[in-house]
């Protein structure tokens, strides 16, 4: 009888420890959910900023093309004035210019000179880089993946935005086109009852880790992380599951819950 009582006491102690551990896990999950919500707000703000930057870059490209076209027209008309000592000079449209109309030249020349000065001022103005000089991508998984393995590269197979074409949706890796400072974010959804540990990897070296765990909840849970990295030309960046921790459940990615990988060059 005494042995049974001792066993019951030991069992009750173990049960108490398990209950305390469950409470701790629930607190951790609540803290993680709050952190995820905050990160999602930051990511949403960044995505809006990237969209605004793309619109600005497009407008700058249009403005630059217009300025260059105007400058080309002025150079063509200056070529005409360099022949003003001749009796006739060919016009751009194939007709001829008669020097008997020379009394109109000073006024026209003043107009063209003013246009030239305006173009020169515009060309000297700082214009944001064109899309050809920029690097940015936004990718996501087109479907969920059941029970991914350890040390497995996650392929975000849809490159929704890929300015500079430096992200490969086939390998899941981003390759830095030049030296600079880059920002990366990734969001991972774990199915109900599951968990996933992920790493952001640069040239096979883990730089930062993230955890999405839904063991103690009945809903899908996500984790979002962000890093700022100085990269050299040719450095490769990708997301993978961690090599020393197993994965439980489904890596979720549907129309409602997208697991994503994003990056852009800061400077």
C-alpha positions as CSV (number, residue, x, y, z in Angstrom):
1,X,0.0,0.0,0.0
2,X,2.8,2.4,0.9
3,X,4.4,1.7,-2.5
4,X,1.2,2.5,-4.4
5,X,0.9,5.8,-2.4
6,X,4.5,6.7,-3.3
7,X,3.9,5.9,-7.0
8,X,0.7,8.0,-6.9
9,X,2.6,10.9,-5.4
10,X,5.3,10.7,-8.0
11,X,2.7,10.5,-10.8
12,X,0.9,13.5,-9.4
13,X,4.2,15.4,-9.4
14,X,4.8,14.5,-13.1
15,X,1.2,15.6,-14.0
16,X,1.8,18.9,-12.2
17,X,5.0,19.4,-14.2
18,X,3.1,18.6,-17.5
19,X,0.3,21.1,-16.6
20,X,2.9,23.8,-15.8
21,X,4.7,23.1,-19.1
22,X,1.4,23.4,-21.0
23,X,0.7,26.7,-19.3
24,X,4.1,28.0,-20.3
25,X,3.7,26.8,-23.9
26,X,0.3,28.6,-24.1
27,X,1.9,31.8,-22.8
28,X,4.6,31.5,-25.3
29,X,2.1,30.9,-28.1
30,X,0.1,34.0,-27.1
31,X,3.3,36.1,-27.1
32,X,4.2,34.6,-30.5
33,X,0.8,35.4,-31.9
34,X,1.1,39.1,-30.7
35,X,4.6,39.3,-32.3
36,X,3.3,37.8,-35.5
37,X,0.4,40.4,-35.7
38,X,2.9,43.2,-35.2
39,X,5.3,41.8,-37.8
40,X,2.4,41.4,-40.3
41,X,1.5,45.1,-39.9
42,X,5.1,46.0,-40.6
43,X,5.3,43.8,-43.6
44,X,2.0,45.2,-45.0
45,X,3.4,48.7,-44.6
46,X,6.6,47.7,-46.4
47,X,4.7,46.1,-49.2
48,X,2.8,49.4,-49.7
49,X,6.1,51.3,-49.6
50,X,7.5,49.0,-52.3
51,X,4.4,49.5,-54.5
52,X,4.7,53.3,-54.1
53,X,8.4,53.0,-55.1
54,X,7.5,51.0,-58.2
55,X,5.0,53.7,-59.3
56,X,7.5,56.4,-58.7
57,X,10.2,54.6,-60.7
58,X,7.8,54.1,-63.6
59,X,6.9,57.8,-63.6
60,X,10.6,58.7,-63.5
61,X,11.3,56.5,-66.5
62,X,8.5,58.2,-68.4
63,X,9.9,61.6,-67.5
64,X,13.5,60.6,-68.4
65,X,12.3,59.4,-71.8
66,X,10.4,62.6,-72.4
67,X,13.5,64.7,-71.5
68,X,15.8,62.7,-73.8
69,X,13.3,63.0,-76.7
70,X,13.1,66.8,-76.1
71,X,16.9,67.0,-76.0
72,X,17.2,65.0,-79.3
73,X,14.8,67.5,-81.0
74,X,16.8,70.4,-79.8
75,X,20.1,68.9,-81.1
76,X,18.5,68.3,-84.5
77,X,17.3,71.9,-84.7
78,X,20.7,73.2,-83.7
79,X,22.1,71.2,-86.6
80,X,19.8,73.2,-88.8
81,X,21.1,76.5,-87.5
82,X,24.7,75.5,-88.1
83,X,23.8,75.7,-91.8
84,X,22.2,79.1,-91.7
85,X,25.1,80.6,-93.9
86,X,24.0,78.3,-96.8
87,X,21.3,79.4,-99.1
88,X,19.1,76.4,-98.2
89,X,19.4,73.7,-95.5
90,X,17.5,70.4,-95.2
91,X,14.8,70.4,-92.6
92,X,14.1,67.3,-90.5
93,X,10.9,66.5,-92.3
94,X,12.7,66.5,-95.7
95,X,11.6,70.0,-96.8
96,X,14.0,73.0,-97.2
97,X,14.6,76.1,-95.3
98,X,15.1,79.3,-97.3
99,X,17.5,82.0,-95.9
100,X,15.1,84.6,-97.2
101,X,13.3,83.8,-94.0
102,X,16.4,84.7,-91.9
103,X,14.6,87.5,-90.1
104,X,12.7,84.8,-88.1
105,X,15.9,83.1,-87.0
106,X,16.9,85.2,-84.0
107,X,13.4,84.7,-82.4
108,X,13.4,80.9,-83.1
109,X,17.0,80.6,-81.9
110,X,16.1,82.3,-78.6
111,X,13.2,79.8,-78.1
112,X,15.4,76.8,-78.9
113,X,18.2,78.0,-76.6
114,X,15.7,78.5,-73.8
115,X,14.4,74.9,-74.3
116,X,18.0,73.6,-74.3
117,X,18.7,75.3,-71.0
118,X,15.6,73.8,-69.5
119,X,16.5,70.3,-70.6
120,X,20.0,70.8,-69.2
121,X,18.6,71.8,-65.9
122,X,16.3,68.8,-65.9
123,X,19.1,66.4,-66.8
124,X,21.2,67.8,-63.9
125,X,18.4,67.2,-61.4
126,X,18.7,64.1,-59.3
127,X,16.3,61.5,-60.6
128,X,15.6,58.4,-58.7
129,X,17.1,55.2,-60.2
130,X,15.2,53.5,-63.0
131,X,13.8,50.0,-62.6
132,X,16.9,48.7,-64.4
133,X,19.0,49.8,-61.4
134,X,16.7,48.5,-58.7
135,X,16.3,45.1,-57.1
136,X,13.1,43.8,-55.5
137,X,11.1,40.6,-55.4
138,X,8.0,39.2,-53.8
139,X,7.4,35.5,-54.0
140,X,5.0,32.9,-52.5
141,X,4.2,29.2,-52.5
142,X,1.4,28.3,-54.9
143,X,0.3,25.4,-52.7
144,X,0.8,23.8,-49.3
145,X,3.5,21.2,-48.7
146,X,2.8,18.1,-46.5
147,X,5.5,17.3,-43.9
148,X,8.6,18.9,-45.4
149,X,11.8,17.3,-44.3
150,X,14.7,18.7,-42.3
151,X,17.4,20.8,-44.0
152,X,15.1,21.3,-47.0
153,X,15.1,24.4,-49.2
154,X,11.6,25.9,-49.4
155,X,10.7,26.8,-53.0
156,X,8.5,29.9,-53.3
157,X,7.5,29.0,-56.8
158,X,5.5,32.1,-57.8
159,X,7.6,35.3,-58.4
160,X,4.8,37.8,-58.3
161,X,7.3,40.7,-58.4
162,X,10.8,40.2,-59.6
163,X,12.5,43.6,-60.5
164,X,15.9,42.8,-61.9
165,X,15.1,39.0,-62.2
166,X,17.5,38.1,-59.4
167,X,15.1,35.7,-57.7
168,X,14.7,32.2,-59.1
169,X,11.2,30.6,-58.5
170,X,12.8,27.3,-59.7
171,X,15.5,27.1,-57.0
172,X,14.0,29.4,-54.4
173,X,17.2,31.4,-54.2
174,X,18.0,35.1,-54.6
175,X,21.4,36.0,-56.1
176,X,22.8,39.5,-55.3
177,X,23.6,41.3,-58.5
178,X,26.0,43.7,-56.9
179,X,27.5,44.6,-53.5
180,X,25.1,46.4,-51.2
181,X,22.7,46.3,-48.3
182,X,19.5,44.3,-48.7
183,X,16.4,43.7,-46.7
184,X,14.6,40.3,-46.6
185,X,11.4,39.1,-45.0
186,X,9.7,35.7,-44.9
187,X,6.4,34.4,-43.5
188,X,5.7,30.8,-42.8
189,X,2.3,29.3,-41.9
190,X,2.1,26.1,-39.8
191,X,-1.1,24.0,-39.8
192,X,-3.1,23.4,-36.7
193,X,-1.3,21.1,-34.3
194,X,2.0,21.4,-36.3
195,X,5.3,23.4,-36.0
196,X,8.0,24.5,-38.4
197,X,11.5,25.8,-37.7
198,X,13.1,27.8,-40.6
199,X,16.4,29.5,-41.4
200,X,17.4,32.3,-43.7
201,X,20.6,31.1,-45.3
202,X,23.4,33.0,-47.1
203,X,25.8,30.8,-49.0
204,X,24.9,27.7,-47.0
205,X,25.3,29.6,-43.7
206,X,22.3,30.2,-41.4
207,X,21.9,33.9,-40.6
208,X,18.5,34.0,-38.8
209,X,15.9,31.5,-37.6
210,X,12.2,31.6,-37.1
211,X,9.5,29.4,-35.5
212,X,5.9,28.9,-36.4
213,X,4.2,26.6,-33.9
214,X,0.5,25.6,-33.5
215,X,0.8,22.6,-31.2
216,X,-1.5,24.0,-28.5
217,X,-4.1,25.8,-30.7
218,X,-6.7,24.7,-33.2
219,X,-6.0,27.4,-35.8
220,X,-3.2,28.0,-38.3
221,X,-0.3,30.0,-36.9
222,X,2.3,32.1,-38.8
223,X,5.7,33.5,-38.1
224,X,7.3,36.5,-39.8
225,X,10.9,37.6,-39.6
226,X,13.1,40.2,-41.2
227,X,16.8,40.7,-41.6
228,X,19.1,43.5,-43.0
229,X,22.2,42.1,-44.7
230,X,25.3,43.4,-46.4
231,X,25.9,41.1,-49.4
232,X,28.6,40.8,-52.1
233,X,27.9,40.2,-55.7
234,X,27.0,36.6,-56.3
235,X,25.9,35.8,-52.7
236,X,22.8,33.5,-52.6
237,X,20.0,33.8,-50.1
238,X,17.2,31.3,-49.5
239,X,14.9,29.9,-46.9
240,X,15.2,26.3,-45.6
241,X,13.9,24.1,-42.7
242,X,16.4,23.8,-39.9
243,X,18.8,20.8,-40.1
244,X,18.6,19.6,-36.6
245,X,14.8,19.9,-35.8
246,X,12.0,17.9,-37.2
247,X,8.9,19.4,-38.9
248,X,5.4,18.5,-37.8
249,X,2.3,19.0,-39.9
250,X,1.8,21.0,-43.1
251,X,3.6,24.0,-44.4
252,X,0.5,26.0,-45.2
253,X,0.1,28.2,-48.3
254,X,-3.3,28.8,-49.9
255,X,-5.2,31.8,-51.3
256,X,-6.1,32.8,-47.8
257,X,-2.7,32.0,-46.1
258,X,0.3,32.7,-48.3
259,X,3.8,31.6,-47.1
260,X,6.0,34.3,-48.7
261,X,9.7,35.3,-49.3
262,X,10.5,38.9,-50.1
263,X,13.6,41.1,-50.6
264,X,14.8,44.4,-51.9
265,X,18.1,46.4,-52.2
266,X,18.2,49.4,-49.9
267,X,21.5,51.0,-51.2
